[in-house]
């Protein structure tokens, strides 16, 4: 009767002389590394796409005479590009020097921390970045200046806070949806491998 993979794995832990456990461990190591490389490559491609977007945005603003807005958007996107590269550093430093399980759990925790950090960025920083962009764009527009001057301070603050909250909710939702679309399948596969390893070690 053929041995199940679970029994083979258990024998590998219980019997150091088993030659099957190292083979299965090597199989999971390879599977883990392939998945991690796919995640890294997707993340890098996603981040590199910011550069042409920043350039196109800058050129578009220059074409329409919005130099200050173009410079602001370009610097904002380039800053996001370097922020993304910095966020990838903890993932790059992880090495498969112990076991697939330990490595994948550490990798999963790093990704979870990155998602939490960016959720905060889009929830709190993005609305103010958009607000600054709108001020740069509309500051010389007569109807905008008239609207600001005719509004009471309290009402203006109330409307501004409401707009900031809406932008925060919108950007956070967009980030969550795009993350799920681009990385959801990878993360589910990551969780599946971790669950398999946990079952095999029981």
N, C-alpha and C positions, 0 to 999 in steps of 0.2 A: 504494500500500500504506500502510495506516494505521501511524503510528509508535507504538511501545509507550511506556508511561509511563516506563520506564527510559531509553529512548533520548532521550525528550524532556527528562528531567531532566539527563542527561549533556550534552546540547547546551546546556542552560541554563548549566552551569558552564563549558563550553568556549567558548561564543559569547555574549558579553555583549549582543549585539544581539537575541538570541532573545526573543520576547515570550511564549513558552510557559513558560519557567522561572519567571518571576514568578507566573504563574497557578497553577502547581503548588505553588509555595512558599506562596502565599496559601491554597490548599486545605489543605495540611498544617498551616498556622498555625491555621486555623479548626478543623480536626479535633482538633488538640492542645488548643486552648483549651476546646472542648466537653468533652473527656475530663477535663481538669483541673478544670473547673467541677463536673462530676458527682462527682469524688472529694472536692472541697472541701465540696460540699453534703451528701454522705453523712456525712463526718466531722463536720460541724457538727450535723446532725440526731442523729447517734449521741451526740455530747457533750451536747447539750441534753436528751436523754432522761434524763441523770443527775439533773437537778433534780427532776422529779416523783418519781423513785425515792427520792431523799434525803428528800423531804417525806413520802412515804407511809411510809418506814421509820421516820422520827421519830415520826409520829403513831401508828403501830402500837406502837412501844416505849412511848410515853406511855400508850397505852390499857392496856397490860399492866403498867404501873407500873415499867418499866425506863427511868427517866429518864437515868441516866448512860450506859447503852448506846445509847439513842436519840441523845443529844447527840454521843457518840463517832462513831457511824455517819454522822450528818449532817455533821459536820465532815470526816470522812474522804472522803465522796463529794463534798462541795463542793471540797475540796482537789484531788481528782482532776479535777473539772470545770475548775478554773483551770489545772491542770497540762496538761490537753489543749489549752486555749486557747493556752497559752504554746508548746506543741509545734507549733502550727499557724503561729506567727509566721514561721519561716523559709520556709514555703511561700508565705505571703502576700507576702513581700518579693521573691520571684522575679518577674521581668518578661520578657516576650517582646520583648526589644530587640535580639536578635542573629539567631538562627535557631531554627527549631522543634527541630532536633536538639540544639543546645546547651541550650536551655530544658528539653527533656524529660529529658535526661541529668541535669541539675542537679536537676530535680524528683524523678526516680527515686532519686537519691542521698540526697536529703532524707528521702524516705519510708523508705528502707532504714535510715537512721540513727534515725528515730523508732521503727521496729519493733524495732531492736536495743536502744534505750534502754528501751522498755516491757517487753521480754522480761526485761531485768535487774531492772526494778522489780517485776514479778510473780514473778520467781524469788527475789529476796532480800528485798524490802520487804514484799510481801503476806503471807508467812507470819508475820512479826512483828506485822503489823497484825491478822491473824486471832487470833493468840495473845493480844494485848492485849484484843481483843473478848471472847474466851472467859473471860479472867480477870475482866473486868468483869461478865460475865453470871453466872458460877458462883461468884464470890468469897464470897457469903453463903449458898451452898447447903451444908447440913451434910455430905452425902456427899462433896462435893468437898473440903471442908476436912479431913475424916477421911482421905480417900485421900492427900492431900498430906502430912499429918502422919505417916501410917503407912509411907510409902515412904522408902527410903534415898535419900540425896542423889544418889549415883551412878546408881542405877536411875531416879530421877526425871529426871535430866539426859539419860540415854540414851533414855528414852521421849519426852521433849520434843524432842530432836534428830530422832528418827525421825518424829515427827508434823510437825515443821517441814519436813523433806525431802519428805514426802508432800504437804503443802499446796503447797509450792513447785512440785512436779511437776504437781499438779492445776491450779493457777492458770496456769502457763506453757502447759500443753496447751490449756486453755480459751481463753486469749488467742490462741494460734496458730490454733485452729479457727475462732473467731469472726472473726478478721482475714481468714482465707481465705474464709469465707462472705460477708463484707460487701465485701471489697476485692479478692478474688482475681481476679475477672473484669476489673476495672478495671486491675489491675497487668499482667495478661496482654495486654490491649489496648495498654497503655503500652509494654510490651516489643516488641510487634508493630510499632508505629509507629516506634520507634527502629530496629528491624531493617530496616524498609523504607527509612528514610532512609539508613542505612548502605549498603545495597545500591545505592540510587540514586546515591550519591556516588562509587561505585567507578568 
